[in-house]
Amino acid sequence: MNAFNRLLTSAAIGLAVAVTSAPAGFAETPANMLVIANRIDDITTLDPAESFEFAGSDVSRNVYQKLVNFDPNDLDAGYQPEVAESWDVSDDGKTITFTIRDGLTFHSGNPVTAADVEYSLRRAVILNKTPSFILTQFGFSAENVEQTIVADGNTVTIVTDQPYATSFVLNCLTATIGGIVDMKTVMANEVDGDMGNTWLKTNTAGSGAYKLVSWKPNDSVTLQSNPGYYRGAPAMERVIVRHVQESASQRLLLERGDIDIARNLNPEDVAGASSAEGIKVIDELKGRLMYASLNQKHPILSKPEVRQAFKYLVDYEGMQNSFLKGQYTIHQNFLPKTYLGASNEAPFTYDVAKAKELLAAAGVDGLEIEVGVREAQERIEIAQSLQNSLAQVGIKMNITVGTAKQILARYRSRELDVYLGAWGPDYPDPQTNAGTFAYNPDNSDAAQATGLLAWRNAWDTDGLTPLVDAAVTENDRDARIQMYKDIQAKFRETSPFVIMFQQIEQSAMRDNVTNFSTGQAITSASYWQVTK
C-alpha cells in the first residue's frame, strides 16, 4: 500500500449556499428516506460483471462490497480494506494474497467467504462482458482462472501475468466489476450455464449497505437498507432514485420538497434553486469527460487533417461560459485533472480559418455525417453548437438523439459517424483512461473489444498501444507520470477524439441533507453515510 494509494488530491469545491428551513406547507420526504432525481436511463443491467454505465455504478456502489474500496468520508486516503481485511504481495510482484474479513454476510444471510470472492472474480472473467478488460488486462482468462484466482481457507490469491504496481491492481478491484456476489444465490438462479447473468440483470445478490427492492427501467430504482451492514445500519432506510429527464422538472420537485436531491440541474436552474429557501448546492470536480469521437472506418473522417480540423471547430470558451457555466471546465486530455500524469495542456481554440485550411489540405469540399447523442440537455446543446461550427466549413452534421441504450448500442457496434458523449474513469489510476482511449491491440471487427473507446472508433492508436503497455508496468512514479504526459501529447495531435470538457457536478439538495457525496473524481455516489 505504498505506491499510488494517494493519487488524487481533494477535488470537492464544497460550495454550500446557506439557507433556512423549508417554509411551512412544503412537502417533505420521510426522515428515514432519501429521494433523488437523476437521469438513470443508461442502466441496462445490474450485474456487476456487466454493468458499465454511470447510474448503474451508483447502484452497484451501494449494493455490493469489494475486496478493497473507497471510504466516502476520506477519499484522499485511497483504497481501503473492505471484504479483504489485509493483503500480502510476493517478492516478484505477481502474486497478491488477500485475507477475507470475518463476520460479513450477504443480504440472503449467507456468509461472505473466500469461495464467494473466487467465484465472483472468476465469473467476471468467464462471462467476458464489456468491462471484463479491467480484469483480463492482468492476464486472467477463462482458460486460466482456476490457476490464477484461487481460494484457500479464508484467503484468496490472484496471480498476474507480470509484475504491476500493486496500487494499479487494487485500484482496478474498486471498479464495479470487482463487486462480490453471493455464489449460492446466483447459482440457484443460473439458466443454461449463464452463471446467473440473466437473473442478475434485474436482481442483486450483494452484501453492501443496501439491497435492491426494484428497478423499473427509465423510471426508478428503490433500495432498502441492510441492517446487518458491517459499518452499521444506514440512517436512510430507503433510497429512491427517480428518473427525471428535464432540469426544470427536477428543480420544481426539489423546491416543492418532493425530492431531497436533484443531480441534473442546468446552470440556469442551479442559479434559481440556489436562491430558493431551504436549498443548498454542493460542487464536486468529477472525473467525467465530455468528448466527441470520429469513426475511423469513415473514409473522410479518418484523414489526419480532418481529425485535427474538428478540434478547431469546437467553441470551447463559448460553451463553457454560457449553457455549461459552472458545470464543465475546458479540458483536452484523456486523464482528468487530479489523476496521476494528468496534463493541463489545451492547445486547441475555436479557429474556423485554421479548420478550413486543414480541410482544404485533406481535399474535403462538402460532407454530410451523423452524430449520435443521448437525450440529455447539455449534450444536445453541445451537439448543436458543434453542428453550427461545422456548417461554417461546409460540413452538414445531422443529430440523432436517442436513449442512452440506443445510442451506446450503435456506438459499440461502430455504426455512428460521430459519437458525442461522456466517459468516466472506472478506477483511480491513469491506466483507467489510457487503457481505453489510447489502447487497441486488435482493431478487427472480430475482436469485439467494446470496452475500449479506441476500438469503438476503429482507431489503431497510431503506435500508442505499446506505450500504454510500457507505462502500466513502470514502477518509478516520476517516470510513469512523464510517460502518460508523453502519450497524451501524441494523443492530442493524432487521435480521432475531441476531448472538450471535464465535469463539475452540482448537486442541489434540501438543506437538511448532510454527508451526500457523488464521490469526487474517483468513484460513485454513496448513500449509507447520508443523514437528514
C-alpha positions in Angstrom: 0.0 0.0 0.0 2.9 2.4 -0.6 2.9 3.4 -4.3 -0.1 5.2 -5.7 -2.8 5.0 -3.0 -2.9 8.8 -2.8 -3.3 9.5 -6.5 -5.9 12.2 -6.1 -6.0 15.5 -4.4 -9.1 16.7 -2.7 -11.3 17.9 -5.6 -14.5 18.9 -3.9 -15.1 22.6 -4.2 -17.7 22.4 -1.4 -19.9 25.4 -2.2 -22.8 25.3 0.2 -25.4 28.0 -0.1 -26.6 29.0 3.4 -30.4 29.0 3.6 -33.1 28.4 6.1 -35.5 25.5 6.6 -38.3 24.8 4.1 -41.3 27.1 4.6 -44.4 25.7 6.3 -46.7 24.0 3.8 -44.0 22.5 1.7 -43.9 18.7 1.2 -41.2 16.8 3.0 -39.8 13.4 2.3 -39.8 11.0 5.3 -36.9 11.5 7.8 -35.6 8.0 7.1 -35.9 8.1 3.3 -33.7 9.7 0.7 -35.3 10.6 -2.6 -33.1 11.6 -5.5 -33.9 12.8 -9.0 -31.3 11.7 -11.6 -31.1 10.6 -15.2 -30.9 6.8 -14.9 -31.9 5.8 -18.4 -28.4 4.5 -19.1 -28.9 1.5 -16.8 -29.0 -1.6 -18.9 -28.1 -4.3 -16.3 -27.4 -4.5 -12.6 -25.0 -7.4 -12.9 -21.6 -6.1 -11.6 -19.9 -8.3 -14.1 -21.7 -6.4 -16.9 -22.7 -3.0 -15.6 -20.7 -0.3 -17.2 -22.7 3.0 -17.1 -22.9 5.9 -14.7 -26.2 5.4 -13.0 -25.6 1.6 -12.8 -22.4 2.2 -10.9 -24.3 4.2 -8.3 -26.5 1.2 -7.6 -23.6 -1.2 -7.5 -21.6 1.1 -5.2 -24.3 0.8 -2.5 -25.3 -2.8 -3.1 -22.0 -4.7 -3.5 -18.8 -4.8 -1.4 -15.4 -5.3 -3.0 -12.1 -6.7 -1.8 -10.9 -3.1 -1.4 -13.0 0.1 -1.7 -13.0 3.9 -1.0 -14.3 5.5 2.1 -16.6 8.4 1.0 -15.6 10.2 4.2 -11.9 10.0 3.4 -11.4 9.8 -0.4 -7.8 11.2 -0.1 -6.8 8.0 1.8 -7.2 6.0 -1.4 -8.3 2.3 -1.4 -9.0 0.8 1.9 -9.7 -2.8 3.1 -13.3 -4.0 2.8 -14.1 -7.7 2.1 -10.3 -8.2 2.4 -9.0 -7.1 5.8 -5.4 -7.3 4.6 -3.2 -8.5 1.7 0.4 -9.5 1.1 2.4 -9.2 -2.1 5.0 -11.7 -3.3 8.6 -10.7 -3.8 8.3 -10.9 -7.6 5.2 -8.6 -7.5 3.0 -11.1 -9.4 1.0 -12.7 -6.5 -1.3 -10.9 -4.1 -2.9 -12.9 -1.3 -6.0 -11.4 0.4 -7.2 -12.4 3.8 -11.0 -12.2 4.0 -12.7 -10.3 6.8 -14.7 -12.4 9.2 -18.4 -11.8 10.0 -19.6 -10.4 6.7 -23.0 -11.6 5.4 -24.9 -11.3 2.2 -28.4 -9.9 2.1 -29.6 -13.5 1.9 -28.0 -14.3 5.2 -25.2 -16.4 3.7 -21.7 -15.6 5.0 -19.3 -13.9 2.7 -16.4 -16.3 2.1 -13.2 -16.6 0.2 -15.1 -19.0 -2.1 -17.6 -16.2 -3.0 -14.7 -13.9 -3.8 -13.1 -16.6 -6.0 -16.4 -17.2 -7.8 -17.1 -13.6 -8.3 -13.8 -12.7 -9.9 -13.7 -15.9 -12.0 -17.3 -15.3 -13.1 -16.5 -11.8 -14.3 -13.6 -13.1 -16.4 -15.5 -16.1 -17.8 -18.6 -14.0 -18.7 -16.4 -11.7 -20.7 -18.8 -8.8 -20.7 -17.9 -5.2 -21.7 -16.0 -4.3 -18.5 -14.1 -7.6 -18.3 -10.9 -5.9 -19.7 -10.5 -4.3 -16.3 -9.5 -7.8 -15.0 -8.3 -9.5 -18.2 -5.6 -6.9 -18.7 -3.7 -8.7 -15.9 -3.6 -11.9 -17.9 -6.7 -13.6 -16.5 -8.7 -15.6 -18.9 -11.5 -18.2 -18.9 -8.8 -20.8 -19.6 -6.5 -20.0 -16.6 -8.7 -18.6 -13.8 -8.7 -21.9 -12.0 -5.0 -21.5 -11.6 -4.7 -17.7 -11.3 -7.7 -16.9 -8.9 -7.7 -19.4 -6.1 -9.4 -19.5 -2.7 -7.8 -21.4 0.1 -9.4 -21.3 3.6 -10.1 -17.7 4.3 -7.6 -16.4 1.7 -7.8 -15.7 -2.0 -4.7 -15.5 -4.2 -4.5 -13.8 -7.5 -1.5 -14.3 -9.9 -1.0 -11.7 -12.6 0.9 -12.4 -15.9 3.7 -9.9 -15.0 4.6 -7.6 -12.2 2.3 -4.5 -11.9 2.3 -1.6 -9.4 0.2 -3.1 -6.6 -1.8 0.1 -6.4 -2.8 -0.4 -10.1 -4.2 -3.9 -9.4 -6.0 -2.8 -6.2 -7.4 0.3 -7.9 -8.9 -1.9 -10.6 -10.6 -4.1 -7.9 -12.5 -1.0 -6.8 -14.3 -0.9 -10.1 -17.9 -2.1 -10.4 -16.7 -5.4 -11.8 -15.0 -6.1 -8.5 -18.3 -6.5 -6.7 -18.6 -9.7 -4.7 -21.7 -11.7 -5.4 -23.4 -14.4 -3.3 -22.4 -17.6 -5.1 -25.2 -19.8 -3.7 -27.9 -17.3 -4.6 -26.6 -16.6 -8.0 -26.0 -20.2 -8.9 -29.5 -21.1 -7.7 -30.7 -18.7 -10.4 -28.5 -20.0 -13.2 -30.1 -20.7 -16.6 -28.5 -22.6 -19.3 -25.0 -22.1 -17.9 -25.2 -18.3 -17.8 -23.8 -18.1 -14.3 -26.9 -16.2 -13.2 -26.3 -13.3 -15.6 -29.9 -13.2 -16.8 -31.2 -13.1 -13.2 -28.6 -10.6 -12.0 -29.6 -8.1 -14.8 -32.7 -7.2 -12.7 -31.8 -8.6 -9.2 -28.9 -8.2 -6.8 -27.0 -10.6 -4.5 -24.7 -8.4 -2.6 -23.5 -7.6 1.0 -23.5 -3.8 0.8 -25.3 -1.2 2.8 -28.4 -1.5 0.6 -30.3 -4.2 -1.3 -32.4 -3.8 -4.3 -36.2 -3.6 -3.9 -37.0 -2.8 -7.5 -35.6 -1.4 -10.7 -38.1 0.0 -13.2 -36.1 0.9 -16.4 -36.4 4.6 -17.3 -38.5 5.1 -14.1 -36.9 4.4 -10.7 -34.5 2.4 -8.6 -35.6 1.6 -5.0 -33.1 0.4 -2.4 -33.7 -0.9 1.2 -31.1 -0.6 3.9 -29.2 -3.6 5.2 -29.4 -3.5 9.0 -26.6 -6.0 9.2 -24.1 -3.8 7.2 -20.7 -4.1 8.8 -20.3 -0.3 9.2 -23.7 -0.1 10.9 -27.2 0.3 9.7 -27.6 3.3 7.3 -29.7 6.2 8.6 -31.6 6.3 5.3 -33.6 3.1 5.5 -34.9 3.5 1.9 -33.4 5.3 -1.1 -35.5 6.0 -4.2 -33.8 7.3 -7.3 -36.4 8.7 -9.7 -35.6 9.1 -13.4 -36.4 12.7 -14.2 -35.1 13.8 -17.5 -35.7 17.6 -17.5 -33.8 20.0 -15.4 -36.8 22.2 -14.8 -38.8 19.3 -13.5 -36.1 18.3 -11.1 -35.9 21.8 -9.8 -39.7 22.0 -9.3 -39.7 18.7 -7.4 -36.8 19.9 -5.2 -38.4 23.3 -4.4 -41.7 21.6 -3.5 -39.9 19.3 -1.2 -40.9 16.1 -3.1 -37.3 15.1 -3.5 -34.2 15.6 -1.4 -31.5 15.9 -4.1 -31.6 17.0 -7.8 -28.5 15.8 -9.7 -29.0 17.1 -13.2 -29.9 20.8 -13.0 -28.6 23.1 -15.7 -26.8 26.3 -14.8 -29.9 28.4 -15.0 -31.8 26.1 -12.7 -28.9 25.8 -10.3 -28.8 29.6 -10.0 -32.6 29.6 -9.4 -32.5 26.8 -6.9 -29.6 28.3 -5.0 -31.7 31.4 -4.2 -34.7 29.3 -3.1 -35.5 28.9 0.6 -34.3 25.6 2.1 -31.9 24.6 -0.6 -28.1 24.4 -0.9 -25.8 23.4 -3.7 -22.6 21.3 -3.5 -20.0 21.4 -6.3 -17.6 18.4 -6.9 -15.0 18.1 -9.6 -15.7 14.8 -11.3 -13.6 12.5 -13.4 -16.2 12.6 -16.2 -15.1 13.9 -19.6 -17.2 15.2 -22.4 -15.9 14.3 -25.8 -16.7 13.7 -29.5 -15.1 10.9 -31.5 -14.8 10.2 -35.2 -15.3 6.7 -36.7 -12.1 5.8 -38.4 -14.0 3.5 -40.8 -15.3 6.6 -42.4 -13.1 7.4 -45.5 -13.0 11.1 -44.8 -13.2 11.3 -41.0 -10.1 9.0 -40.9 -7.9 11.6 -42.6 -5.4 13.2 -40.1 -6.2 16.7 -41.3 -9.9 16.2 -40.8 -9.4 14.9 -37.3 -7.4 18.0 -36.5 -9.9 20.3 -38.1 -12.7 19.0 -35.8 -10.6 20.1 -32.8 -10.6 23.7 -34.1 -14.3 23.7 -34.7 -15.3 23.5 -31.0 -16.4 26.7 -29.3 -14.8 25.7 -26.1 -15.0 29.0 -24.3 -18.3 29.9 -25.7 -20.0 26.8 -24.3 -18.1 26.9 -21.0 -19.2 30.4 -20.4 -22.9 30.0 -21.5 -25.0 26.9 -21.2 -22.3 24.9 -19.4 -21.4 27.6 -17.0 -20.3 26.3 -13.6 -20.8 22.7 -14.6 -17.9 22.0 -17.0 -14.4 23.3 -17.4 -12.3 23.1 -20.6 -10.1 20.0 -20.6 -8.4 18.5 -23.7 -6.7 15.4 -22.4 -7.9 11.9 -21.6 -6.7 11.9 -18.0 -8.9 14.1 -15.8 -7.5 16.7 -13.6 -6.3 15.3 -10.2 -5.1 12.0 -11.7 -1.5 10.9 -11.8 0.0 12.1 -15.0 -2.8 14.5 -15.9 -1.9 17.3 -18.3 -3.3 20.8 -18.4 -2.2 21.4 -21.9 -5.1 22.8 -24.0 -3.7 23.8 -27.5 -7.0 23.9 -29.4 -9.1 27.0 -29.7 -12.1 27.9 -31.8 -10.5 28.7 -35.1 -12.6 28.4 -38.3 -9.9 29.6 -40.6 -7.5 27.0 -39.3 -10.1 24.3 -39.7 -10.7 25.4 -43.3 -7.0 25.2 -44.1 -6.8 21.7 -42.7 -9.9 20.5 -44.6 -8.5 22.0 -47.8 -5.3 20.1 -47.3 -7.3 16.9 -47.0 -9.2 17.7 -50.2 -12.5 17.9 -48.4 -15.1 20.1 -50.0 -18.5 19.4 -48.5 -19.5 16.5 -46.3 -22.7 15.1 -44.6 -22.3 13.0 -41.5 -24.4 11.8 -38.5 -23.7 12.3 -34.8 -25.4 10.2 -32.1 -26.2 11.7 -28.8 -28.3 10.6 -25.8 -31.3 12.7 -24.8 -29.6 14.8 -22.2 -30.0 18.6 -22.5 -26.4 19.7 -22.2 -25.2 17.0 -24.7 -27.8 18.0 -27.2 -26.7 21.7 -26.8 -23.1 20.7 -27.3 -24.0 18.8 -30.4 -26.0 21.8 -31.7 -23.0 24.1 -31.1 -20.7 21.7 -33.0 -23.3 21.4 -35.8 -23.3 25.2 -36.2 -19.5 25.4 -36.3 -19.2 22.6 -38.8 -21.7 24.3 -41.1 -19.3 27.2 -41.4 -16.8 24.9 -43.2 -19.4 23.1 -45.4 -19.9 20.1 -43.2 -23.6 19.1 -42.6 -23.9 17.2 -39.3 -27.3 15.5 -38.7 -28.0 15.0 -35.0 -29.6 11.7 -34.0 -31.0 11.8 -30.4 -31.9 8.6 -28.6 -31.9 6.9 -25.2 -28.5 6.0 -23.8 -29.2 2.4 -24.6 -30.0 3.1 -28.2 -27.0 5.4 -28.9 -24.5 3.3 -27.0 -25.5 0.2 -28.8 -24.8 1.8 -32.2 -21.6 3.3 -30.9 -20.3 0.0 -29.6 -21.2 -1.5 -33.0 -19.1 1.0 -34.8 -22.1 2.3 -36.7 -22.1 6.0 -35.9 -20.0 8.5 -37.9 -19.6 10.7 -34.8 -20.4 10.0 -31.2 -20.8 12.8 -28.6 -21.0 11.7 -25.0 -19.3 11.4 -21.7 -16.7 9.0 -20.2 -16.0 8.4 -16.6 -13.0 6.6 -15.2 -13.5 3.1 -13.7 -10.8 3.3 -11.0 -8.3 6.0 -9.8 -5.3 5.1 -11.8 -4.1 6.6 -15.1 -4.5 3.3 -16.9 -8.2 3.5 -16.5 -8.4 6.1 -19.4 -5.1 5.4 -21.1 -6.2 1.8 -21.4 -9.4 2.7 -23.3 -8.7 5.9 -25.2 -5.2 5.1 -26.4 -5.1 1.3 -26.3 -6.3 -1.1 -29.0 -4.2 -4.2 -29.6 -6.7 -5.8 -32.1 -8.6 -3.4 -34.3 -10.5 -6.1 -36.2 -14.3 -6.2 -36.1 -14.0 -9.8 -34.7 -12.2 -8.5 -31.6 -15.4 -7.0 -30.3 -13.4 -5.0 -27.7 -16.4 -2.8 -26.9 -14.9 -1.7 -23.6 -12.1 0.1 -25.5 -13.0 3.5 -26.9 -10.2 3.3 -29.4 -11.8 0.1 -30.8 -15.3 1.6 -30.8 -13.9 4.2 -33.2 -11.9 1.7 -35.2 -8.6 3.6 -34.4 -5.4 1.5 -34.2 -3.9 4.2 -31.9 -1.0 5.2 -34.2 1.6 3.4 -32.1 0.3 4.4 -28.7 -0.7 0.9 -27.6 2.8 -0.3 -26.8 3.5 2.9 -25.0 0.5 2.3 -22.8 1.7 -1.2 -22.1 5.0 0.2 -21.0 3.6 2.8 -18.7 1.4 0.4 -16.8 4.4 -1.7 -15.7 6.7 1.2 -14.8 7.3 1.3 -11.1 9.1 4.6 -10.9 6.4 7.2 -10.1 8.1 10.2 -11.8 8.9 8.2 -14.9 5.4 6.9 -15.1 4.0 10.4 -14.9 6.2 11.5 -17.8 5.2 8.5 -19.9 1.5 9.4 -19.5 2.2 13.1 -20.3 4.0 12.0 -23.5 1.2 9.6 -24.5 -1.3 12.4 -24.1 0.8 14.8 -26.1 0.7 12.5 -29.1 -2.9 11.6 -28.5 -4.0 15.2 -28.7 -2.4 15.7 -32.1 -3.3 12.4 -33.8 -6.3 10.8 -32.2 -9.9 10.9 -33.5 -11.1 12.0 -30.1 -12.1 15.6 -29.5 -11.9 15.9 -25.7 -13.6 19.2 -24.7 -14.6 19.4 -21.0 -14.3 17.9 -17.5 -17.4 17.9 -15.4 -18.1 19.8 -12.2 -21.1 18.1 -10.7 -23.6 20.4 -9.0 -26.0 18.6 -6.6 -28.8 20.8 -5.4 -30.4 19.5 -2.2 -32.6 20.3 0.7 -30.5 21.9 3.4 -31.3 19.2 6.0 -29.4 16.6 3.9 -25.8 16.1 5.1 -22.9 13.9 4.0 -24.0 13.3 0.5 -21.1 12.9 -2.0 -21.0 11.9 -5.6 -17.5 10.6 -5.0 -15.5 13.4 -6.5 -13.3 12.3 -9.4 -12.8 8.7 -8.4 -16.0 6.9 -7.6 -19.8 6.8 -7.5 -22.4 8.2 -5.1 -22.6 6.7 -1.6 -25.9 6.7 0.3 -25.1 5.0 3.6 -23.4 7.9 5.3 -26.2 10.4 4.5 -28.3 11.8 7.3 -31.2 14.3 7.3 
